[in-house]
Amino acid sequence: MKGLLQRVHGARVDVEGQTVGAIDQGLLVLVAVEPDDTPAHADKLLHKLLNYRVFSDPQGKMNLSLKDIGGGLLLVSQFTLAADTQSGLRPSFSTAAPPALGAELFDYLLAQARLKHETVASGQFGADMQVHLVNDGPVTFMLQI
C-alpha cells in the first residue's frame, strides 16, 4: 500500500462539478492499493498518516503530527501510484490491485480513519476526480507499507 501525502493549507475533490470531499489545513493523501495488501497494511498506513510529524512546531521544526494539530485528512484513491514505470514509455498497471480489492481496502482505510480521527473526507473511488490543493511548503512524502 502506498500513500503520497501532501501537507496542505486546504484541499478538495470534485466529481462532475460537485465537491465530494474537502478539508482545511491538514493532509491530502493519494492512496494506491497493491495486490498483496491487507487490512493490516491499511492499519499501518493510517497509523503513520495520523502520527507522522510533518507540521511545524513553534520553533519551525517538523515535529507535530496531524493528530497534534487537529488537521483534516483527505483520502483519495489513486491506482496510478502503483504503476510499474521501470521500462518503456507507457506505465504498466499490473502492479495495482484489482478494482474490487482496491475498493475494499480503500473503504476499510476510510472507515478506520473516521473512527480514529475527527476530520476525515475522501474522494470517490473509481471516479474521474479533480483534486484541488494548496500545498504547504511544499511538503510531500511517499509512504510505502
TIVO-2410 file (N, C-alpha, C; in nm, 3 decimals):
# residues 145
REC num residu      c1      c2      c3 atome chaine
REC   1      M   0.086  -0.117   0.000     N      A
REC   1      M   0.000   0.000   0.000    CA      A
REC   1      M   0.090   0.122   0.000     C      A
REC   2      K   0.054   0.217  -0.082     N      A
REC   2      K   0.131   0.341  -0.092    CA      A
REC   2      K   0.041   0.459  -0.058     C      A
REC   3      G   0.102   0.558   0.006     N      A
REC   3      G   0.032   0.682   0.034    CA      A
REC   3      G   0.123   0.799   0.003     C      A
REC   4      L   0.083   0.882  -0.091     N      A
REC   4      L   0.158   1.004  -0.122    CA      A
REC   4      L   0.090   1.115  -0.042     C      A
REC   5      L   0.157   1.159   0.065     N      A
REC   5      L   0.094   1.260   0.149    CA      A
REC   5      L   0.150   1.397   0.118     C      A
REC   6      Q   0.059   1.492   0.117     N      A
REC   6      Q   0.095   1.631   0.092    CA      A
REC   6      Q   0.036   1.716   0.204     C      A
REC   7      R   0.123   1.795   0.265     N      A
REC   7      R   0.077   1.888   0.368    CA      A
REC   7      R   0.010   2.003   0.296     C      A
REC   8      V  -0.112   2.035   0.335     N      A
REC   8      V  -0.189   2.137   0.263    CA      A
REC   8      V  -0.247   2.242   0.357     C      A
REC   9      H  -0.267   2.361   0.300     N      A
REC   9      H  -0.345   2.464   0.369    CA      A
REC   9      H  -0.493   2.436   0.350     C      A
REC  10      G  -0.527   2.365   0.242     N      A
REC  10      G  -0.663   2.328   0.212    CA      A
REC  10      G  -0.665   2.243   0.086     C      A
REC  11      A  -0.766   2.157   0.074     N      A
REC  11      A  -0.778   2.072  -0.044    CA      A
REC  11      A  -0.924   2.028  -0.059     C      A
REC  12      R  -0.960   1.999  -0.185     N      A
REC  12      R  -1.095   1.948  -0.211    CA      A
REC  12      R  -1.091   1.857  -0.333     C      A
REC  13      V  -1.192   1.771  -0.343     N      A
REC  13      V  -1.208   1.682  -0.456    CA      A
REC  13      V  -1.346   1.705  -0.516     C      A
REC  14      D  -1.348   1.728  -0.647     N      A
REC  14      D  -1.474   1.747  -0.719    CA      A
REC  14      D  -1.497   1.629  -0.813     C      A
REC  15      V  -1.624   1.589  -0.823     N      A
REC  15      V  -1.667   1.488  -0.918    CA      A
REC  15      V  -1.789   1.544  -0.991     C      A
REC  16      E  -1.778   1.552  -1.123     N      A
REC  16      E  -1.886   1.606  -1.206    CA      A
REC  16      E  -1.932   1.743  -1.157     C      A
REC  17      G  -1.836   1.828  -1.120     N      A
REC  17      G  -1.866   1.964  -1.080    CA      A
REC  17      G  -1.913   1.981  -0.936     C      A
REC  18      Q  -1.924   1.873  -0.862     N      A
REC  18      Q  -1.970   1.879  -0.723    CA      A
REC  18      Q  -1.856   1.841  -0.629     C      A
REC  19      T  -1.838   1.917  -0.521     N      A
REC  19      T  -1.736   1.884  -0.422    CA      A
REC  19      T  -1.784   1.765  -0.340     C      A
REC  20      V  -1.702   1.657  -0.339     N      A
REC  20      V  -1.738   1.537  -0.263    CA      A
REC  20      V  -1.658   1.524  -0.135     C      A
REC  21      G  -1.549   1.598  -0.123     N      A
REC  21      G  -1.468   1.595  -0.002    CA      A
REC  21      G  -1.380   1.718   0.004     C      A
REC  22      A  -1.364   1.774   0.123     N      A
REC  22      A  -1.281   1.894   0.139    CA      A
REC  22      A  -1.230   1.903   0.282     C      A
REC  23      I  -1.110   1.961   0.295     N      A
REC  23      I  -1.051   1.988   0.427    CA      A
REC  23      I  -0.985   2.125   0.424     C      A
REC  24      D  -0.964   2.179   0.542     N      A
REC  24      D  -0.879   2.297   0.556    CA      A
REC  24      D  -0.738   2.244   0.582     C      A
REC  25      Q  -0.662   2.304   0.669     N      A
REC  25      Q  -0.525   2.261   0.695    CA      A
REC  25      Q  -0.520   2.113   0.732     C      A
REC  26      G  -0.423   2.042   0.675     N      A
REC  26      G  -0.408   1.901   0.708    CA      A
REC  26      G  -0.328   1.827   0.603     C      A
REC  27      L  -0.371   1.703   0.576     N      A
REC  27      L  -0.302   1.618   0.479    CA      A
REC  27      L  -0.397   1.571   0.370     C      A
REC  28      L  -0.353   1.587   0.247     N      A
REC  28      L  -0.415   1.523   0.132    CA      A
REC  28      L  -0.330   1.399   0.105     C      A
REC  29      V  -0.394   1.282   0.100     N      A
REC  29      V  -0.319   1.158   0.078    CA      A
REC  29      V  -0.377   1.084  -0.040     C      A
REC  30      L  -0.293   1.065  -0.143     N      A
REC  30      L  -0.328   0.982  -0.258    CA      A
REC  30      L  -0.289   0.840  -0.221     C      A
REC  31      V  -0.384   0.745  -0.231     N      A
REC  31      V  -0.366   0.610  -0.182    CA      A
REC  31      V  -0.372   0.509  -0.296     C      A
REC  32      A  -0.270   0.422  -0.302     N      A
REC  32      A  -0.267   0.314  -0.401    CA      A
REC  32      A  -0.267   0.180  -0.329     C      A
REC  33      V  -0.351   0.090  -0.374     N      A
REC  33      V  -0.357  -0.044  -0.319    CA      A
REC  33      V  -0.290  -0.139  -0.417     C      A
REC  34      E  -0.206  -0.228  -0.362     N      A
REC  34      E  -0.136  -0.327  -0.444    CA      A
REC  34      E  -0.192  -0.466  -0.416     C      A
REC  35      P  -0.169  -0.563  -0.506     N      A
REC  35      P  -0.236  -0.693  -0.496    CA      A
REC  35      P  -0.216  -0.769  -0.365     C      A
REC  36      D  -0.104  -0.755  -0.299     N      A
REC  36      D  -0.078  -0.830  -0.176    CA      A
REC  36      D  -0.118  -0.754  -0.050     C      A
REC  37      D  -0.180  -0.638  -0.064     N      A
REC  37      D  -0.218  -0.558   0.053    CA      A
REC  37      D  -0.333  -0.622   0.130     C      A
REC  38      T  -0.335  -0.594   0.260     N      A
REC  38      T  -0.436  -0.648   0.352    CA      A
REC  38      T  -0.485  -0.535   0.443     C      A
REC  39      P  -0.589  -0.561   0.522     N      A
REC  39      P  -0.630  -0.461   0.620    CA      A
REC  39      P  -0.517  -0.422   0.715     C      A
REC  40      A  -0.427  -0.514   0.746     N      A
REC  40      A  -0.314  -0.481   0.834    CA      A
REC  40      A  -0.225  -0.374   0.770     C      A
REC  41      H  -0.208  -0.379   0.638     N      A
REC  41      H  -0.131  -0.274   0.569    CA      A
REC  41      H  -0.203  -0.139   0.582     C      A
REC  42      A  -0.335  -0.141   0.565     N      A
REC  42      A  -0.413  -0.018   0.578    CA      A
REC  42      A  -0.402   0.039   0.719     C      A
REC  43      D  -0.408  -0.049   0.820     N      A
REC  43      D  -0.395  -0.004   0.959    CA      A
REC  43      D  -0.259   0.063   0.982     C      A
REC  44      K  -0.155   0.002   0.929     N      A
REC  44      K  -0.020   0.056   0.947    CA      A
REC  44      K  -0.007   0.191   0.876     C      A
REC  45      L  -0.061   0.200   0.754     N      A
REC  45      L  -0.056   0.328   0.682    CA      A
REC  45      L  -0.132   0.435   0.759     C      A
REC  46      L  -0.251   0.404   0.809     N      A
REC  46      L  -0.329   0.502   0.883    CA      A
REC  46      L  -0.254   0.548   1.007     C      A
REC  47      H  -0.193   0.456   1.079     N      A
REC  47      H  -0.115   0.495   1.198    CA      A
REC  47      H  -0.008   0.596   1.160     C      A
REC  48      K   0.062   0.571   1.050     N      A
REC  48      K   0.166   0.665   1.007    CA      A
REC  48      K   0.105   0.799   0.967     C      A
REC  49      L  -0.006   0.797   0.893     N      A
REC  49      L  -0.066   0.922   0.848    CA      A
REC  49      L  -0.108   1.010   0.965     C      A
REC  50      L  -0.164   0.949   1.067     N      A
REC  50      L  -0.211   1.027   1.181    CA      A
REC  50      L  -0.098   1.075   1.272     C      A
REC  51      N   0.015   1.005   1.269     N      A
REC  51      N   0.123   1.034   1.364    CA      A
REC  51      N   0.252   1.084   1.301     C      A
REC  52      Y   0.261   1.086   1.169     N      A
REC  52      Y   0.383   1.130   1.101    CA      A
REC  52      Y   0.403   1.279   1.128     C      A
REC  53      R   0.521   1.316   1.173     N      A
REC  53      R   0.546   1.454   1.217    CA      A
REC  53      R   0.594   1.539   1.099     C      A
REC  54      V   0.499   1.605   1.033     N      A
REC  54      V   0.530   1.687   0.916    CA      A
REC  54      V   0.484   1.832   0.931     C      A
REC  55      F   0.429   1.865   1.047     N      A
REC  55      F   0.384   2.002   1.071    CA      A
REC  55      F   0.483   2.070   1.166     C      A
REC  56      S   0.499   2.199   1.147     N      A
REC  56      S   0.599   2.275   1.223    CA      A
REC  56      S   0.554   2.305   1.365     C      A
REC  57      D   0.649   2.292   1.458     N      A
REC  57      D   0.626   2.333   1.595    CA      A
REC  57      D   0.658   2.483   1.605     C      A
REC  58      P   0.643   2.545   1.722     N      A
REC  58      P   0.670   2.688   1.734    CA      A
REC  58      P   0.812   2.729   1.694     C      A
REC  59      Q   0.906   2.636   1.697     N      A
REC  59      Q   1.044   2.667   1.657    CA      A
REC  59      Q   1.066   2.645   1.507     C      A
REC  60      G   0.963   2.607   1.435     N      A
REC  60      G   0.975   2.588   1.290    CA      A
REC  60      G   1.026   2.451   1.250     C      A
REC  61      K   1.038   2.359   1.344     N      A
REC  61      K   1.086   2.224   1.315    CA      A
REC  61      K   0.968   2.131   1.290     C      A
REC  62      M   0.979   2.043   1.189     N      A
REC  62      M   0.873   1.946   1.165    CA      A
REC  62      M   0.870   1.849   1.282     C      A
REC  63      N   0.779   1.876   1.375     N      A
REC  63      N   0.776   1.798   1.498    CA      A
REC  63      N   0.634   1.767   1.543     C      A
REC  64      L   0.534   1.807   1.465     N      A
REC  64      L   0.395   1.786   1.504    CA      A
REC  64      L   0.324   1.699   1.400     C      A
REC  65      S   0.232   1.616   1.449     N      A
REC  65      S   0.156   1.526   1.362    CA      A
REC  65      S   0.020   1.586   1.330     C      A
REC  66      L  -0.051   1.518   1.242     N      A
REC  66      L  -0.188   1.558   1.209    CA      A
REC  66      L  -0.274   1.556   1.335     C      A
REC  67      K  -0.258   1.454   1.418     N      A
REC  67      K  -0.332   1.447   1.543    CA      A
REC  67      K  -0.298   1.565   1.634     C      A
REC  68      D  -0.170   1.603   1.638     N      A
REC  68      D  -0.127   1.713   1.724    CA      A
REC  68      D  -0.193   1.845   1.686     C      A
REC  69      I  -0.208   1.869   1.557     N      A
REC  69      I  -0.264   1.998   1.513    CA      A
REC  69      I  -0.414   1.993   1.493     C      A
REC  70      G  -0.474   1.873   1.498     N      A
REC  70      G  -0.618   1.860   1.477    CA      A
REC  70      G  -0.658   1.893   1.335     C      A
REC  71      G  -0.571   1.864   1.239     N      A
REC  71      G  -0.598   1.896   1.099    CA      A
REC  71      G  -0.686   1.793   1.031     C      A
REC  72      G  -0.726   1.825   0.909     N      A
REC  72      G  -0.810   1.738   0.830    CA      A
REC  72      G  -0.729   1.634   0.753     C      A
REC  73      L  -0.794   1.523   0.721     N      A
REC  73      L  -0.735   1.416   0.641    CA      A
REC  73      L  -0.826   1.393   0.522     C      A
REC  74      L  -0.772   1.412   0.402     N      A
REC  74      L  -0.847   1.390   0.278    CA      A
REC  74      L  -0.782   1.274   0.205     C      A
REC  75      L  -0.853   1.161   0.195     N      A
REC  75      L  -0.803   1.041   0.130    CA      A
REC  75      L  -0.861   1.030  -0.010     C      A
REC  76      V  -0.773   1.005  -0.108     N      A
REC  76      V  -0.814   0.996  -0.248    CA      A
REC  76      V  -0.752   0.871  -0.308     C      A
REC  77      S  -0.835   0.782  -0.363     N      A
REC  77      S  -0.783   0.662  -0.428    CA      A
REC  77      S  -0.708   0.702  -0.555     C      A
REC  78      Q  -0.592   0.638  -0.577     N      A
REC  78      Q  -0.505   0.678  -0.689    CA      A
REC  78      Q  -0.428   0.555  -0.737     C      A
REC  79      F  -0.494   0.470  -0.817     N      A
REC  79      F  -0.431   0.345  -0.858    CA      A
REC  79      F  -0.306   0.367  -0.942     C      A
REC  80      T  -0.291   0.484  -1.005     N      A
REC  80      T  -0.173   0.507  -1.089    CA      A
REC  80      T  -0.044   0.512  -1.009     C      A
REC  81      L  -0.053   0.536  -0.877     N      A
REC  81      L   0.068   0.534  -0.794    CA      A
REC  81      L   0.130   0.396  -0.787     C      A
REC  82      A   0.052   0.293  -0.814     N      A
REC  82      A   0.102   0.156  -0.809    CA      A
REC  82      A   0.163   0.113  -0.943     C      A
REC  83      A   0.167   0.201  -1.039     N      A
REC  83      A   0.216   0.165  -1.173    CA      A
REC  83      A   0.363   0.123  -1.172     C      A
REC  84      D   0.394   0.031  -1.261     N      A
REC  84      D   0.533  -0.007  -1.286    CA      A
REC  84      D   0.584   0.083  -1.398     C      A
REC  85      T   0.682   0.165  -1.367     N      A
REC  85      T   0.737   0.261  -1.464    CA      A
REC  85      T   0.883   0.232  -1.497     C      A
REC  86      Q   0.927   0.111  -1.467     N      A
REC  86      Q   1.069   0.078  -1.482    CA      A
REC  86      Q   1.114   0.070  -1.627     C      A
REC  87      S   1.028   0.031  -1.716     N      A
REC  87      S   1.073   0.017  -1.855    CA      A
REC  87      S   0.969   0.076  -1.950     C      A
REC  88      G   1.017   0.110  -2.068     N      A
REC  88      G   0.928   0.162  -2.171    CA      A
REC  88      G   0.882   0.303  -2.144     C      A
REC  89      L   0.790   0.345  -2.229     N      A
REC  89      L   0.738   0.482  -2.220    CA      A
REC  89      L   0.589   0.485  -2.188     C      A
REC  90      R   0.538   0.371  -2.145     N      A
REC  90      R   0.398   0.365  -2.104    CA      A
REC  90      R   0.392   0.288  -1.973     C      A
REC  91      P   0.322   0.340  -1.871     N      A
REC  91      P   0.315   0.270  -1.743    CA      A
REC  91      P   0.235   0.140  -1.755     C      A
REC  92      S   0.274   0.043  -1.674     N      A
REC  92      S   0.201  -0.082  -1.663    CA      A
REC  92      S   0.127  -0.081  -1.530     C      A
REC  93      F   0.002  -0.121  -1.531     N      A
REC  93      F  -0.078  -0.121  -1.408    CA      A
REC  93      F  -0.097  -0.261  -1.352     C      A
REC  94      S  -0.014  -0.355  -1.397     N      A
REC  94      S  -0.022  -0.492  -1.347    CA      A
REC  94      S   0.016  -0.501  -1.199     C      A
REC  95      T   0.081  -0.398  -1.147     N      A
REC  95      T   0.121  -0.396  -1.006    CA      A
REC  95      T   0.015  -0.331  -0.916     C      A
REC  96      A  -0.095  -0.287  -0.974     N      A
REC  96      A  -0.206  -0.231  -0.895    CA      A
REC  96      A  -0.303  -0.343  -0.860     C      A
REC  97      A  -0.370  -0.327  -0.746     N      A
REC  97      A  -0.471  -0.426  -0.705    CA      A
REC  97      A  -0.588  -0.424  -0.802     C      A
REC  98      P  -0.655  -0.537  -0.819     N      A
REC  98      P  -0.779  -0.538  -0.897    CA      A
REC  98      P  -0.879  -0.440  -0.834     C      A
REC  99      P  -0.968  -0.383  -0.915     N      A
REC  99      P  -1.061  -0.281  -0.862    CA      A
REC  99      P  -1.140  -0.325  -0.738     C      A
REC 100      A  -1.185  -0.449  -0.732     N      A
REC 100      A  -1.264  -0.493  -0.616    CA      A
REC 100      A  -1.181  -0.490  -0.488     C      A
REC 101      L  -1.058  -0.538  -0.493     N      A
REC 101      L  -0.970  -0.534  -0.375    CA      A
REC 101      L  -0.933  -0.390  -0.342     C      A
REC 102      G  -0.904  -0.310  -0.445     N      A
REC 102      G  -0.872  -0.169  -0.422    CA      A
REC 102      G  -0.984  -0.097  -0.350     C      A
REC 103      A  -1.107  -0.118  -0.396     N      A
REC 103      A  -1.223  -0.053  -0.333    CA      A
REC 103      A  -1.242  -0.102  -0.191     C      A
REC 104      E  -1.229  -0.233  -0.170     N      A
REC 104      E  -1.247  -0.290  -0.037    CA      A
REC 104      E  -1.147  -0.233   0.064     C      A
REC 105      L  -1.020  -0.228   0.025     N      A
REC 105      L  -0.918  -0.179   0.119    CA      A
REC 105      L  -0.922  -0.027   0.134     C      A
REC 106      F  -0.955   0.045   0.028     N      A
REC 106      F  -0.969   0.190   0.041    CA      A
REC 106      F  -1.086   0.221   0.135     C      A
REC 107      D  -1.198   0.152   0.118     N      A
REC 107      D  -1.314   0.174   0.205    CA      A
REC 107      D  -1.280   0.139   0.350     C      A
REC 108      Y  -1.203   0.032   0.369     N      A
REC 108      Y  -1.161  -0.006   0.504    CA      A
REC 108      Y  -1.075   0.104   0.566     C      A
REC 109      L  -0.977   0.153   0.489     N      A
REC 109      L  -0.890   0.260   0.537    CA      A
REC 109      L  -0.973   0.383   0.575     C      A
REC 110      L  -1.067   0.419   0.491     N      A
REC 110      L  -1.152   0.536   0.517    CA      A
REC 110      L  -1.236   0.516   0.643     C      A
REC 111      A  -1.295   0.399   0.658     N      A
REC 111      A  -1.377   0.371   0.777    CA      A
REC 111      A  -1.293   0.377   0.905     C      A
REC 112      Q  -1.174   0.319   0.901     N      A
REC 112      Q  -1.088   0.321   1.018    CA      A
REC 112      Q  -1.043   0.464   1.050     C      A
REC 113      A  -1.015   0.542   0.945     N      A
REC 113      A  -0.974   0.681   0.966    CA      A
REC 113      A  -1.086   0.758   1.035     C      A
REC 114      R  -1.209   0.734   0.993     N      A
REC 114      R  -1.322   0.806   1.053    CA      A
REC 114      R  -1.346   0.765   1.198     C      A
REC 115      L  -1.307   0.644   1.234     N      A
REC 115      L  -1.317   0.601   1.373    CA      A
REC 115      L  -1.210   0.663   1.461     C      A
REC 116      K  -1.094   0.693   1.402     N      A
REC 116      K  -0.978   0.735   1.481    CA      A
REC 116      K  -0.943   0.883   1.471     C      A
REC 117      H  -1.008   0.955   1.379     N      A
REC 117      H  -0.973   1.096   1.361    CA      A
REC 117      H  -1.102   1.175   1.336     C      A
REC 118      E  -1.105   1.297   1.386     N      A
REC 118      E  -1.228   1.376   1.380    CA      A
REC 118      E  -1.264   1.425   1.241     C      A
REC 119      T  -1.168   1.480   1.167     N      A
REC 119      T  -1.198   1.541   1.039    CA      A
REC 119      T  -1.139   1.458   0.926     C      A
REC 120      V  -1.226   1.379   0.860     N      A
REC 120      V  -1.183   1.292   0.751    CA      A
REC 120      V  -1.279   1.311   0.635     C      A
REC 121      A  -1.222   1.329   0.516     N      A
REC 121      A  -1.300   1.341   0.393    CA      A
REC 121      A  -1.236   1.251   0.289     C      A
REC 122      S  -1.307   1.230   0.177     N      A
REC 122      S  -1.249   1.145   0.074    CA      A
REC 122      S  -1.299   1.184  -0.063     C      A
REC 123      G  -1.227   1.132  -0.160     N      A
REC 123      G  -1.274   1.139  -0.298    CA      A
REC 123      G  -1.373   1.026  -0.318     C      A
REC 124      Q  -1.397   0.991  -0.444     N      A
REC 124      Q  -1.492   0.886  -0.478    CA      A
REC 124      Q  -1.417   0.778  -0.556     C      A
REC 125      F  -1.410   0.658  -0.500     N      A
REC 125      F  -1.333   0.550  -0.561    CA      A
REC 125      F  -1.380   0.527  -0.706     C      A
REC 126      G  -1.283   0.521  -0.797     N      A
REC 126      G  -1.310   0.489  -0.936    CA      A
REC 126      G  -1.365   0.602  -1.020     C      A
REC 127      A  -1.391   0.717  -0.960     N      A
REC 127      A  -1.449   0.830  -1.034    CA      A
REC 127      A  -1.340   0.912  -1.102     C      A
REC 128      D  -1.379   0.988  -1.201     N      A
REC 128      D  -1.291   1.088  -1.262    CA      A
REC 128      D  -1.298   1.210  -1.170     C      A
REC 129      M  -1.190   1.231  -1.095     N      A
REC 129      M  -1.189   1.335  -0.992    CA      A
REC 129      M  -1.097   1.450  -1.030     C      A
REC 130      Q  -1.134   1.568  -0.989     N      A
REC 130      Q  -1.048   1.685  -0.998    CA      A
REC 130      Q  -1.007   1.719  -0.855     C      A
REC 131      V  -0.876   1.716  -0.831     N      A
REC 131      V  -0.823   1.739  -0.698    CA      A
REC 131      V  -0.760   1.878  -0.695     C      A
REC 132      H  -0.805   1.959  -0.603     N      A
REC 132      H  -0.756   2.096  -0.588    CA      A
REC 132      H  -0.686   2.105  -0.453     C      A
REC 133      L  -0.568   2.166  -0.452     N      A
REC 133      L  -0.497   2.178  -0.325    CA      A
REC 133      L  -0.409   2.301  -0.324     C      A
REC 134      V  -0.384   2.348  -0.203     N      A
REC 134      V  -0.283   2.449  -0.180    CA      A
REC 134      V  -0.178   2.379  -0.095     C      A
REC 135      N  -0.069   2.337  -0.163     N      A
REC 135      N   0.038   2.263  -0.096    CA      A
REC 135      N   0.110   2.358  -0.003     C      A
REC 136      D   0.137   2.312   0.117     N      A
REC 136      D   0.203   2.393   0.219    CA      A
REC 136      D   0.350   2.352   0.226     C      A
REC 137      G   0.436   2.435   0.175     N      A
REC 137      G   0.581   2.409   0.184    CA      A
REC 137      G   0.654   2.429   0.052     C      A
REC 138      P   0.640   2.344  -0.045     N      A
REC 138      P   0.561   2.220  -0.046    CA      A
REC 138      P   0.628   2.111   0.038     C      A
REC 139      V   0.544   2.034   0.105     N      A
REC 139      V   0.590   1.920   0.182    CA      A
REC 139      V   0.515   1.798   0.130     C      A
REC 140      T   0.589   1.704   0.072     N      A
REC 140      T   0.530   1.583   0.012    CA      A
REC 140      T   0.619   1.464   0.045     C      A
REC 141      F   0.557   1.355   0.091     N      A
REC 141      F   0.630   1.232   0.124    CA      A
REC 141      F   0.556   1.113   0.067     C      A
REC 142      M   0.634   1.014   0.019     N      A
REC 142      M   0.579   0.886  -0.025    CA      A
REC 142      M   0.598   0.787   0.088     C      A
REC 143      L   0.488   0.730   0.137     N      A
REC 143      L   0.493   0.626   0.238    CA      A
REC 143      L   0.456   0.495   0.170     C      A
REC 144      Q   0.539   0.394   0.188     N      A
REC 144      Q   0.510   0.264   0.131    CA      A
REC 144      Q   0.510   0.161   0.242     C      A
REC 145      I   0.399   0.093   0.256     N      A
REC 145      I   0.380  -0.005   0.364    CA      A
REC 145      I   0.389  -0.144   0.306     C      A
***
